[in-house]
Amino acid sequence: MDHLGTSVLFAGNNFSRLLGGLWTTIWIALLALLIGLILGTFLGMMRTFKNRPVRLILRLYLEFFRIVPTVVLLFLAYYILPRQLNINLPAEQVAVLTFALWVAAEFSDIVRGALISVPKHQRESGLAIGLTHWQLFRYVLLPQALTLELPATINLATRVVKTTSLLMLISVMDVINIGQQIIEANGQSHPNGIFWVYGLIFFFYFIVDYPLSLLAKKLNAANQH
Amino acid sequence: MKKFNLKKIITTGIVLGISTLFLTACGSSSKSGSAASNSNNSSSVAAIKKRGTIKVAVFGDLKPYGWVNKDGKRVGYDITLARRIAKDLGVKIKFVQVNADSRVDALSSNKVDLVLANFTVTSERKQVVDFAKAYMKVSVGVVSPKNALITNAEQLKNKTVIVSKGTTAETYFTENQKSVSLLKFDSKTQQFNALKNKRGVALADDNTYLYAWAKAHPTYQVGIKQLGDSSSIAPAVKKGNKSLLNWTNKEISKLDKQGFFEKAYNNDLKPYFSSDVKASDVIIEK
């Protein structure tokens, strides 16, 4: 059995280490999504305002996070900003912050898109019965926008989970980083261990992301009715 | 239509303006950063002792220097030295796993106090970090099958030698031995497979890497242990961190006298190297 690559996965506590790495991946992604979605909702609402400077600034914010690759964002936040501003956050917090800002940027565009595609008469009827601006968002626009934005949001969530694999660049011990440690520790004795380790990591990402994509499909189908 | 274009132009202008500002800010920061380290050194020996922890950048995937064993414990030659340094400072140790590219940035952005990640001393790196006394050496070695062993650089004339792109071995042969024809590969796995398939008479790479490979493949031997000059591997601190640099230098001299490095070699490296390798091939002698 020892010559088989699978033994690499279960030697010592390799398997629980990989699970630990997966947990790091999941909590960073979840926390970033949570903060990002809340922030993104507000930013998205603000982007439907008539105020030009606000729209311009938010637009720039969106374009910045959309255009700059996530690797560069992480590098900026982890290595360059501390030098500049003298703030030194642990890698996990930097990761959550960067991802949350990224999610907020992307989500603000999804929210904006959904809000402006709510039929115009809904907005006008709301205003006609004397709702304030906030009430209009809270009771009329956001609930209707929600169903429109769900598929894109879930798509975004799966992207966030996958993109956490970049976190190894800023010393976060995520599942990929631990996988690589295991591969290198056994590289000489089990050359095909790499196949099994990455195979397992593939499976991990799959069981996290697949339910999300099923959910997206279901919600999409429900929307058609 | 005209109005739309104007808006676009303004947007582009602002984006460019902001990015220029940002870039200049980053450019100037590196200068102010190194100057600040003298007056406000968060990685000085006193600061580390006060904090109670030393942050050390190490590799997590370079066996047998810095790696993680199956119990999830960090082990290796670099790690043993790191733990000893923390012990002698009387502080706890915090490992920060880095990859080769981020070793300099980890220091300059104060993520770590010390780098012990098989950091080879080069003149380019000396300009951005300060190296302490070396604790290991490395040079280009040549591995070949035992039944057609290459022991002398002369034997390689007009023969094919396998190398990986971007390694010191590649540079050495292109600069010093032009009569050797090189067969270049992108990855370690590819280059070793090429050697097994006899696509060249020998393979050149860092000797410390080849010793470990030869151990796992007993029909091969590192026939030439050193080609050209050897380079040193040393601890690195942030540029200008005199306090920790001086302390580390003293520590290395002290450990050297105590025979620490030989012991560490026997524990951490010897089991992974082929039997013909001696401690003096790897560690620095007094």
HADDOCK unambig.tbl for C-alpha pairs under 7 A between the chains (distance, minus, plus):
assign (segid A and resid 11 and name CA) (segid B and resid 70 and name CA) 6.21 0.50 0.50
assign (segid A and resid 12 and name CA) (segid B and resid 70 and name CA) 4.85 0.50 0.50
assign (segid A and resid 12 and name CA) (segid B and resid 71 and name CA) 5.20 0.50 0.50
assign (segid A and resid 13 and name CA) (segid B and resid 70 and name CA) 6.09 0.50 0.50
assign (segid A and resid 13 and name CA) (segid B and resid 71 and name CA) 5.35 0.50 0.50
assign (segid A and resid 13 and name CA) (segid B and resid 72 and name CA) 6.89 0.50 0.50
assign (segid A and resid 14 and name CA) (segid B and resid 70 and name CA) 5.68 0.50 0.50
assign (segid A and resid 14 and name CA) (segid B and resid 71 and name CA) 6.89 0.50 0.50
assign (segid A and resid 17 and name CA) (segid B and resid 72 and name CA) 6.99 0.50 0.50
assign (segid A and resid 79 and name CA) (segid B and resid 105 and name CA) 6.20 0.50 0.50
assign (segid A and resid 79 and name CA) (segid B and resid 106 and name CA) 6.89 0.50 0.50
assign (segid A and resid 79 and name CA) (segid B and resid 109 and name CA) 5.48 0.50 0.50
assign (segid A and resid 80 and name CA) (segid B and resid 109 and name CA) 6.80 0.50 0.50
assign (segid A and resid 82 and name CA) (segid B and resid 109 and name CA) 6.05 0.50 0.50
assign (segid A and resid 83 and name CA) (segid B and resid 29 and name CA) 6.76 0.50 0.50
assign (segid A and resid 83 and name CA) (segid B and resid 33 and name CA) 6.35 0.50 0.50
assign (segid A and resid 83 and name CA) (segid B and resid 109 and name CA) 5.10 0.50 0.50
assign (segid A and resid 84 and name CA) (segid B and resid 29 and name CA) 5.62 0.50 0.50
assign (segid A and resid 171 and name CA) (segid B and resid 96 and name CA) 6.46 0.50 0.50
assign (segid A and resid 171 and name CA) (segid B and resid 97 and name CA) 5.35 0.50 0.50
assign (segid A and resid 171 and name CA) (segid B and resid 98 and name CA) 5.79 0.50 0.50
assign (segid A and resid 180 and name CA) (segid B and resid 61 and name CA) 6.66 0.50 0.50
assign (segid A and resid 181 and name CA) (segid B and resid 60 and name CA) 5.72 0.50 0.50
assign (segid A and resid 181 and name CA) (segid B and resid 61 and name CA) 4.80 0.50 0.50
assign (segid A and resid 181 and name CA) (segid B and resid 67 and name CA) 6.65 0.50 0.50
assign (segid A and resid 181 and name CA) (segid B and resid 68 and name CA) 6.15 0.50 0.50
assign (segid A and resid 184 and name CA) (segid B and resid 61 and name CA) 5.21 0.50 0.50
assign (segid A and resid 184 and name CA) (segid B and resid 62 and name CA) 6.70 0.50 0.50
assign (segid A and resid 184 and name CA) (segid B and resid 63 and name CA) 6.73 0.50 0.50
assign (segid A and resid 185 and name CA) (segid B and resid 61 and name CA) 6.68 0.50 0.50
assign (segid A and resid 185 and name CA) (segid B and resid 63 and name CA) 6.02 0.50 0.50
assign (segid A and resid 185 and name CA) (segid B and resid 67 and name CA) 6.46 0.50 0.50
assign (segid A and resid 185 and name CA) (segid B and resid 68 and name CA) 6.61 0.50 0.50
assign (segid A and resid 185 and name CA) (segid B and resid 69 and name CA) 6.50 0.50 0.50
assign (segid A and resid 188 and name CA) (segid B and resid 216 and name CA) 6.35 0.50 0.50
